[in-house]
């Protein structure tokens, strides 16, 4: 099985001064990285964790 290449995207709500990219095209993880310092790495979380975070963020 071939590894899935991340399909990075940014939110249309994110400004240029504080932008993150998300790759959620792999079923086992959601990856997040800072667009200003991509070389510093990524954070990967389980899709259920990402959904919970997004629901929490929508309430704020």
PyMOL Python script that loads the backbone (N, CA, C, O; Angstrom):
from pymol import cmd

cmd.read_pdbstr("""\
ATOM      1  N   UNK A   1       0.840  -1.186   0.000  1.00  0.00           N
ATOM      2  CA  UNK A   1       0.000   0.000   0.000  1.00  0.00           C
ATOM      3  C   UNK A   1       0.880   1.242   0.000  1.00  0.00           C
ATOM      4  O   UNK A   1       1.810   1.348   0.800  1.00  0.00           O
ATOM      5  N   UNK A   2       0.592   2.176  -0.889  1.00  0.00           N
ATOM      6  CA  UNK A   2       1.347   3.419  -1.003  1.00  0.00           C
ATOM      7  C   UNK A   2       0.942   4.390   0.108  1.00  0.00           C
ATOM      8  O   UNK A   2      -0.234   4.474   0.461  1.00  0.00           O
ATOM      9  N   UNK A   3       1.919   5.125   0.662  1.00  0.00           N
ATOM     10  CA  UNK A   3       1.556   6.157   1.634  1.00  0.00           C
ATOM     11  C   UNK A   3       0.759   7.272   0.947  1.00  0.00           C
ATOM     12  O   UNK A   3       0.981   7.574  -0.225  1.00  0.00           O
ATOM     13  N   UNK A   4      -0.154   7.866   1.681  1.00  0.00           N
ATOM     14  CA  UNK A   4      -0.966   8.956   1.153  1.00  0.00           C
ATOM     15  C   UNK A   4      -0.193  10.260   1.322  1.00  0.00           C
ATOM     16  O   UNK A   4       0.237  10.592   2.427  1.00  0.00           O
ATOM     17  N   UNK A   5      -0.017  10.996   0.231  1.00  0.00           N
ATOM     18  CA  UNK A   5       0.632  12.303   0.321  1.00  0.00           C
ATOM     19  C   UNK A   5      -0.347  13.305   0.897  1.00  0.00           C
ATOM     20  O   UNK A   5      -1.514  13.324   0.504  1.00  0.00           O
ATOM     21  N   UNK A   6       0.109  14.147   1.831  1.00  0.00           N
ATOM     22  CA  UNK A   6      -0.800  15.131   2.429  1.00  0.00           C
ATOM     23  C   UNK A   6      -1.316  16.112   1.384  1.00  0.00           C
ATOM     24  O   UNK A   6      -0.559  16.586   0.537  1.00  0.00           O
ATOM     25  N   UNK A   7      -2.584  16.408   1.450  1.00  0.00           N
ATOM     26  CA  UNK A   7      -3.213  17.424   0.606  1.00  0.00           C
ATOM     27  C   UNK A   7      -3.425  18.661   1.480  1.00  0.00           C
ATOM     28  O   UNK A   7      -4.495  18.844   2.061  1.00  0.00           O
ATOM     29  N   UNK A   8      -2.394  19.507   1.565  1.00  0.00           N
ATOM     30  CA  UNK A   8      -2.419  20.656   2.466  1.00  0.00           C
ATOM     31  C   UNK A   8      -3.373  21.720   1.942  1.00  0.00           C
ATOM     32  O   UNK A   8      -3.434  21.981   0.741  1.00  0.00           O
ATOM     33  N   UNK A   9      -4.113  22.327   2.858  1.00  0.00           N
ATOM     34  CA  UNK A   9      -5.011  23.437   2.525  1.00  0.00           C
ATOM     35  C   UNK A   9      -5.071  24.409   3.689  1.00  0.00           C
ATOM     36  O   UNK A   9      -4.781  24.053   4.831  1.00  0.00           O
ATOM     37  N   UNK A  10      -5.444  25.623   3.387  1.00  0.00           N
ATOM     38  CA  UNK A  10      -5.617  26.643   4.424  1.00  0.00           C
ATOM     39  C   UNK A  10      -7.081  27.055   4.469  1.00  0.00           C
ATOM     40  O   UNK A  10      -7.816  26.893   3.495  1.00  0.00           O
ATOM     41  N   UNK A  11      -7.484  27.575   5.584  1.00  0.00           N
ATOM     42  CA  UNK A  11      -8.840  28.053   5.746  1.00  0.00           C
ATOM     43  C   UNK A  11      -9.008  29.405   5.063  1.00  0.00           C
ATOM     44  O   UNK A  11      -8.085  30.219   5.054  1.00  0.00           O
ATOM     45  N   UNK A  12     -10.172  29.640   4.499  1.00  0.00           N
ATOM     46  CA  UNK A  12     -10.452  30.947   3.904  1.00  0.00           C
ATOM     47  C   UNK A  12     -10.644  32.009   4.984  1.00  0.00           C
ATOM     48  O   UNK A  12     -10.628  33.202   4.682  1.00  0.00           O
ATOM     49  N   UNK A  13     -10.826  31.594   6.236  1.00  0.00           N
ATOM     50  CA  UNK A  13     -11.002  32.526   7.343  1.00  0.00           C
ATOM     51  C   UNK A  13      -9.684  32.935   7.987  1.00  0.00           C
ATOM     52  O   UNK A  13      -9.664  33.818   8.844  1.00  0.00           O
ATOM     53  N   UNK A  14      -8.600  32.313   7.590  1.00  0.00           N
ATOM     54  CA  UNK A  14      -7.311  32.572   8.221  1.00  0.00           C
ATOM     55  C   UNK A  14      -6.613  33.728   7.535  1.00  0.00           C
ATOM     56  O   UNK A  14      -6.541  33.779   6.307  1.00  0.00           O
ATOM     57  N   UNK A  15      -6.100  34.653   8.325  1.00  0.00           N
ATOM     58  CA  UNK A  15      -5.342  35.771   7.776  1.00  0.00           C
ATOM     59  C   UNK A  15      -3.906  35.370   7.481  1.00  0.00           C
ATOM     60  O   UNK A  15      -3.457  34.302   7.898  1.00  0.00           O
ATOM     61  N   UNK A  16      -3.196  36.211   6.775  1.00  0.00           N
ATOM     62  CA  UNK A  16      -1.814  35.897   6.406  1.00  0.00           C
ATOM     63  C   UNK A  16      -0.870  35.948   7.592  1.00  0.00           C
ATOM     64  O   UNK A  16       0.212  35.365   7.532  1.00  0.00           O
ATOM     65  N   UNK A  17      -1.239  36.623   8.664  1.00  0.00           N
ATOM     66  CA  UNK A  17      -0.342  36.752   9.814  1.00  0.00           C
ATOM     67  C   UNK A  17      -0.426  35.575  10.784  1.00  0.00           C
ATOM     68  O   UNK A  17       0.424  35.454  11.666  1.00  0.00           O
ATOM     69  N   UNK A  18      -1.419  34.712  10.645  1.00  0.00           N
ATOM     70  CA  UNK A  18      -1.568  33.597  11.594  1.00  0.00           C
ATOM     71  C   UNK A  18      -2.192  32.391  10.909  1.00  0.00           C
ATOM     72  O   UNK A  18      -3.262  31.927  11.304  1.00  0.00           O
ATOM     73  N   UNK A  19      -1.534  31.898   9.905  1.00  0.00           N
ATOM     74  CA  UNK A  19      -2.126  30.853   9.072  1.00  0.00           C
ATOM     75  C   UNK A  19      -1.596  29.461   9.414  1.00  0.00           C
ATOM     76  O   UNK A  19      -0.404  29.277   9.657  1.00  0.00           O
ATOM     77  N   UNK A  20      -2.493  28.503   9.426  1.00  0.00           N
ATOM     78  CA  UNK A  20      -2.125  27.102   9.560  1.00  0.00           C
ATOM     79  C   UNK A  20      -2.661  26.349   8.351  1.00  0.00           C
ATOM     80  O   UNK A  20      -3.622  26.771   7.707  1.00  0.00           O
ATOM     81  N   UNK A  21      -2.020  25.232   8.062  1.00  0.00           N
ATOM     82  CA  UNK A  21      -2.468  24.362   6.985  1.00  0.00           C
ATOM     83  C   UNK A  21      -2.911  23.037   7.597  1.00  0.00           C
ATOM     84  O   UNK A  21      -2.361  22.586   8.602  1.00  0.00           O
ATOM     85  N   UNK A  22      -3.907  22.429   6.980  1.00  0.00           N
ATOM     86  CA  UNK A  22      -4.451  21.165   7.451  1.00  0.00           C
ATOM     87  C   UNK A  22      -4.464  20.180   6.287  1.00  0.00           C
ATOM     88  O   UNK A  22      -4.824  20.534   5.164  1.00  0.00           O
ATOM     89  N   UNK A  23      -4.070  18.953   6.565  1.00  0.00           N
ATOM     90  CA  UNK A  23      -4.197  17.862   5.593  1.00  0.00           C
ATOM     91  C   UNK A  23      -5.051  16.784   6.237  1.00  0.00           C
ATOM     92  O   UNK A  23      -4.624  16.114   7.178  1.00  0.00           O
ATOM     93  N   UNK A  24      -6.261  16.625   5.718  1.00  0.00           N
ATOM     94  CA  UNK A  24      -7.183  15.649   6.314  1.00  0.00           C
ATOM     95  C   UNK A  24      -7.647  14.608   5.301  1.00  0.00           C
ATOM     96  O   UNK A  24      -8.753  14.077   5.404  1.00  0.00           O
ATOM     97  N   UNK A  25      -6.797  14.324   4.332  1.00  0.00           N
ATOM     98  CA  UNK A  25      -7.171  13.369   3.302  1.00  0.00           C
ATOM     99  C   UNK A  25      -6.762  11.928   3.614  1.00  0.00           C
ATOM    100  O   UNK A  25      -7.012  11.032   2.808  1.00  0.00           O
ATOM    101  N   UNK A  26      -6.148  11.697   4.749  1.00  0.00           N
ATOM    102  CA  UNK A  26      -5.813  10.333   5.156  1.00  0.00           C
ATOM    103  C   UNK A  26      -6.783   9.913   6.253  1.00  0.00           C
ATOM    104  O   UNK A  26      -6.995  10.669   7.201  1.00  0.00           O
ATOM    105  N   UNK A  27      -7.374   8.734   6.150  1.00  0.00           N
ATOM    106  CA  UNK A  27      -8.414   8.358   7.106  1.00  0.00           C
ATOM    107  C   UNK A  27      -7.940   8.149   8.540  1.00  0.00           C
ATOM    108  O   UNK A  27      -8.761   8.183   9.458  1.00  0.00           O
ATOM    109  N   UNK A  28      -6.650   7.936   8.763  1.00  0.00           N
ATOM    110  CA  UNK A  28      -6.182   7.622  10.117  1.00  0.00           C
ATOM    111  C   UNK A  28      -5.625   8.815  10.877  1.00  0.00           C
ATOM    112  O   UNK A  28      -5.370   8.708  12.077  1.00  0.00           O
ATOM    113  N   UNK A  29      -5.427   9.958  10.207  1.00  0.00           N
ATOM    114  CA  UNK A  29      -4.872  11.115  10.917  1.00  0.00           C
ATOM    115  C   UNK A  29      -5.177  12.411  10.185  1.00  0.00           C
ATOM    116  O   UNK A  29      -5.406  12.436   8.976  1.00  0.00           O
ATOM    117  N   UNK A  30      -5.170  13.487  10.966  1.00  0.00           N
ATOM    118  CA  UNK A  30      -5.270  14.843  10.441  1.00  0.00           C
ATOM    119  C   UNK A  30      -3.968  15.532  10.815  1.00  0.00           C
ATOM    120  O   UNK A  30      -3.570  15.520  11.980  1.00  0.00           O
ATOM    121  N   UNK A  31      -3.305  16.130   9.836  1.00  0.00           N
ATOM    122  CA  UNK A  31      -2.025  16.788  10.094  1.00  0.00           C
ATOM    123  C   UNK A  31      -2.206  18.300  10.025  1.00  0.00           C
ATOM    124  O   UNK A  31      -2.976  18.815   9.214  1.00  0.00           O
ATOM    125  N   UNK A  32      -1.478  18.998  10.896  1.00  0.00           N
ATOM    126  CA  UNK A  32      -1.547  20.452  10.997  1.00  0.00           C
ATOM    127  C   UNK A  32      -0.129  20.991  11.019  1.00  0.00           C
ATOM    128  O   UNK A  32       0.753  20.409  11.650  1.00  0.00           O
ATOM    129  N   UNK A  33       0.094  22.122  10.318  1.00  0.00           N
ATOM    130  CA  UNK A  33       1.408  22.765  10.351  1.00  0.00           C
ATOM    131  C   UNK A  33       1.248  24.271  10.195  1.00  0.00           C
ATOM    132  O   UNK A  33       0.230  24.759   9.702  1.00  0.00           O
ATOM    133  N   UNK A  34       2.263  24.987  10.621  1.00  0.00           N
ATOM    134  CA  UNK A  34       2.320  26.445  10.524  1.00  0.00           C
ATOM    135  C   UNK A  34       2.840  26.816   9.141  1.00  0.00           C
ATOM    136  O   UNK A  34       3.883  26.316   8.718  1.00  0.00           O
ATOM    137  N   UNK A  35       2.129  27.679   8.437  1.00  0.00           N
ATOM    138  CA  UNK A  35       2.568  28.043   7.086  1.00  0.00           C
ATOM    139  C   UNK A  35       3.840  28.876   7.075  1.00  0.00           C
ATOM    140  O   UNK A  35       4.569  28.881   6.083  1.00  0.00           O
ATOM    141  N   UNK A  36       4.110  29.572   8.153  1.00  0.00           N
ATOM    142  CA  UNK A  36       5.327  30.405   8.205  1.00  0.00           C
ATOM    143  C   UNK A  36       6.576  29.594   8.494  1.00  0.00           C
ATOM    144  O   UNK A  36       7.672  29.984   8.091  1.00  0.00           O
ATOM    145  N   UNK A  37       6.431  28.472   9.183  1.00  0.00           N
ATOM    146  CA  UNK A  37       7.593  27.653   9.533  1.00  0.00           C
ATOM    147  C   UNK A  37       7.300  26.181   9.244  1.00  0.00           C
ATOM    148  O   UNK A  37       7.319  25.347  10.150  1.00  0.00           O
ATOM    149  N   UNK A  38       7.033  25.876   7.997  1.00  0.00           N
ATOM    150  CA  UNK A  38       6.704  24.504   7.599  1.00  0.00           C
ATOM    151  C   UNK A  38       7.812  23.524   7.954  1.00  0.00           C
ATOM    152  O   UNK A  38       7.543  22.357   8.237  1.00  0.00           O
ATOM    153  N   UNK A  39       9.041  23.986   7.940  1.00  0.00           N
ATOM    154  CA  UNK A  39      10.181  23.101   8.200  1.00  0.00           C
ATOM    155  C   UNK A  39      10.250  22.645   9.659  1.00  0.00           C
ATOM    156  O   UNK A  39      11.011  21.730   9.975  1.00  0.00           O
ATOM    157  N   UNK A  40       9.487  23.250  10.540  1.00  0.00           N
ATOM    158  CA  UNK A  40       9.519  22.872  11.960  1.00  0.00           C
ATOM    159  C   UNK A  40       8.713  21.620  12.246  1.00  0.00           C
ATOM    160  O   UNK A  40       8.715  21.123  13.372  1.00  0.00           O
ATOM    161  N   UNK A  41       8.024  21.104  11.237  1.00  0.00           N
ATOM    162  CA  UNK A  41       7.307  19.853  11.432  1.00  0.00           C
ATOM    163  C   UNK A  41       5.803  19.997  11.416  1.00  0.00           C
ATOM    164  O   UNK A  41       5.254  21.070  11.167  1.00  0.00           O
ATOM    165  N   UNK A  42       5.159  18.884  11.691  1.00  0.00           N
ATOM    166  CA  UNK A  42       3.702  18.824  11.700  1.00  0.00           C
ATOM    167  C   UNK A  42       3.216  18.179  12.991  1.00  0.00           C
ATOM    168  O   UNK A  42       3.961  17.503  13.700  1.00  0.00           O
ATOM    169  N   UNK A  43       1.951  18.413  13.263  1.00  0.00           N
ATOM    170  CA  UNK A  43       1.283  17.762  14.376  1.00  0.00           C
ATOM    171  C   UNK A  43       0.217  16.861  13.764  1.00  0.00           C
ATOM    172  O   UNK A  43      -0.525  17.300  12.885  1.00  0.00           O
ATOM    173  N   UNK A  44       0.129  15.636  14.201  1.00  0.00           N
ATOM    174  CA  UNK A  44      -0.881  14.712  13.701  1.00  0.00           C
ATOM    175  C   UNK A  44      -1.793  14.288  14.845  1.00  0.00           C
ATOM    176  O   UNK A  44      -1.328  13.957  15.935  1.00  0.00           O
ATOM    177  N   UNK A  45      -3.097  14.303  14.581  1.00  0.00           N
ATOM    178  CA  UNK A  45      -4.083  13.895  15.575  1.00  0.00           C
ATOM    179  C   UNK A  45      -5.076  12.932  14.924  1.00  0.00           C
ATOM    180  O   UNK A  45      -5.188  12.875  13.699  1.00  0.00           O
ATOM    181  N   UNK A  46      -5.775  12.196  15.741  1.00  0.00           N
ATOM    182  CA  UNK A  46      -6.812  11.300  15.228  1.00  0.00           C
ATOM    183  C   UNK A  46      -7.973  12.139  14.699  1.00  0.00           C
ATOM    184  O   UNK A  46      -8.261  13.207  15.239  1.00  0.00           O
ATOM    185  N   UNK A  47      -8.638  11.666  13.650  1.00  0.00           N
ATOM    186  CA  UNK A  47      -9.765  12.437  13.095  1.00  0.00           C
ATOM    187  C   UNK A  47     -10.839  12.784  14.130  1.00  0.00           C
ATOM    188  O   UNK A  47     -11.407  13.875  14.073  1.00  0.00           O
ATOM    189  N   UNK A  48     -11.127  11.887  15.067  1.00  0.00           N
ATOM    190  CA  UNK A  48     -12.137  12.205  16.087  1.00  0.00           C
ATOM    191  C   UNK A  48     -11.688  13.347  16.984  1.00  0.00           C
ATOM    192  O   UNK A  48     -12.504  14.160  17.417  1.00  0.00           O
ATOM    193  N   UNK A  49     -10.393  13.410  17.263  1.00  0.00           N
ATOM    194  CA  UNK A  49      -9.847  14.509  18.065  1.00  0.00           C
ATOM    195  C   UNK A  49      -9.977  15.820  17.303  1.00  0.00           C
ATOM    196  O   UNK A  49     -10.321  16.849  17.885  1.00  0.00           O
ATOM    197  N   UNK A  50      -9.701  15.784  15.997  1.00  0.00           N
ATOM    198  CA  UNK A  50      -9.795  16.991  15.170  1.00  0.00           C
ATOM    199  C   UNK A  50     -11.241  17.499  15.120  1.00  0.00           C
ATOM    200  O   UNK A  50     -11.480  18.703  15.216  1.00  0.00           O
ATOM    201  N   UNK A  51     -12.190  16.596  14.972  1.00  0.00           N
ATOM    202  CA  UNK A  51     -13.598  16.989  14.935  1.00  0.00           C
ATOM    203  C   UNK A  51     -13.998  17.632  16.258  1.00  0.00           C
ATOM    204  O   UNK A  51     -14.695  18.646  16.268  1.00  0.00           O
ATOM    205  N   UNK A  52     -13.566  17.055  17.365  1.00  0.00           N
ATOM    206  CA  UNK A  52     -13.879  17.625  18.680  1.00  0.00           C
ATOM    207  C   UNK A  52     -13.272  19.014  18.828  1.00  0.00           C
ATOM    208  O   UNK A  52     -13.915  19.920  19.357  1.00  0.00           O
ATOM    209  N   UNK A  53     -12.036  19.188  18.363  1.00  0.00           N
ATOM    210  CA  UNK A  53     -11.398  20.500  18.422  1.00  0.00           C
ATOM    211  C   UNK A  53     -12.162  21.519  17.577  1.00  0.00           C
ATOM    212  O   UNK A  53     -12.390  22.646  18.016  1.00  0.00           O
ATOM    213  N   UNK A  54     -12.555  21.127  16.375  1.00  0.00           N
ATOM    214  CA  UNK A  54     -13.291  22.054  15.496  1.00  0.00           C
ATOM    215  C   UNK A  54     -14.625  22.451  16.102  1.00  0.00           C
ATOM    216  O   UNK A  54     -15.015  23.616  16.029  1.00  0.00           O
ATOM    217  N   UNK A  55     -15.324  21.508  16.695  1.00  0.00           N
ATOM    218  CA  UNK A  55     -16.596  21.830  17.357  1.00  0.00           C
ATOM    219  C   UNK A  55     -16.360  22.792  18.518  1.00  0.00           C
ATOM    220  O   UNK A  55     -17.134  23.731  18.705  1.00  0.00           O
ATOM    221  N   UNK A  56     -15.317  22.576  19.288  1.00  0.00           N
ATOM    222  CA  UNK A  56     -14.977  23.464  20.384  1.00  0.00           C
ATOM    223  C   UNK A  56     -14.661  24.873  19.855  1.00  0.00           C
ATOM    224  O   UNK A  56     -15.129  25.871  20.404  1.00  0.00           O
ATOM    225  N   UNK A  57     -13.866  24.934  18.789  1.00  0.00           N
ATOM    226  CA  UNK A  57     -13.467  26.236  18.223  1.00  0.00           C
ATOM    227  C   UNK A  57     -14.664  26.993  17.661  1.00  0.00           C
ATOM    228  O   UNK A  57     -14.695  28.221  17.746  1.00  0.00           O
ATOM    229  N   UNK A  58     -15.640  26.309  17.096  1.00  0.00           N
ATOM    230  CA  UNK A  58     -16.826  26.964  16.543  1.00  0.00           C
ATOM    231  C   UNK A  58     -17.643  27.650  17.623  1.00  0.00           C
ATOM    232  O   UNK A  58     -18.328  28.638  17.357  1.00  0.00           O
ATOM    233  N   UNK A  59     -17.574  27.131  18.840  1.00  0.00           N
ATOM    234  CA  UNK A  59     -18.338  27.710  19.941  1.00  0.00           C
ATOM    235  C   UNK A  59     -17.711  28.983  20.484  1.00  0.00           C
ATOM    236  O   UNK A  59     -18.355  29.717  21.233  1.00  0.00           O
ATOM    237  N   UNK A  60     -16.481  29.254  20.123  1.00  0.00           N
ATOM    238  CA  UNK A  60     -15.772  30.417  20.660  1.00  0.00           C
ATOM    239  C   UNK A  60     -15.945  31.620  19.806  1.00  0.00           C
ATOM    240  O   UNK A  60     -15.410  32.683  20.121  1.00  0.00           O
TER     241      UNK A  60
END
""", "prot")
cmd.dss("prot")
cmd.show_as("cartoon", "prot")
cmd.util.cbc("prot")
cmd.orient("prot")
